[in-house]
Amino acid sequence: MNRLPVIVSVAFAVGISFAIAGHPHEDGERVRVLSVQDIQEKLDGNQAKATMVEVTIGPGENGLAHRHPGPGFVYVLEGEYELGIDDEPPKLFQAGETFYEPTGCLHRVSKNPSATEPTRLIALVLHPHNIDEIVTPVEKHE
């Protein structure tokens, strides 16, 4: 029996799973999609989805500035998290705390302030049904 096709198939599946499940982004955040669900409620009169992700940020690492196409609700699962949206001063959140991000706000600071401990977040973003990417990168000059 030739095992090469089986080995290649398994290696491909593992590689794809790794790529989808949490490879590091250029910005130091690891994002793993936990759930994508169509919902009955409409968002601004349009069909909507809810996407839940786990975000892990290594010690001292930052995320890039971005926006979300709908409101975001976030729970700090582990560590500390520094958040700066729009022109508001950054706020520090601890494990067990939650926060809300309005639709389209500029998420300009996304930081793990700890030098030794990782940060883990669970985020739920509501967004239009026809949008699959829940993060839109923003140029620094904006």
Secondary structure, 3 states (H helix, E strand, C coil): CCCHHHHHHHHHHHHHHHHHHHCECCCCEEEEEEEEEEEEEEECCEEEEEEEEEEEECCCCECCCEECCCCEEEEEEECEEEEEECCCCCEEEECCCEEEECCCCCEEEEECCCCCCCEEEEEEEEEECCCCCCCEECCCCC
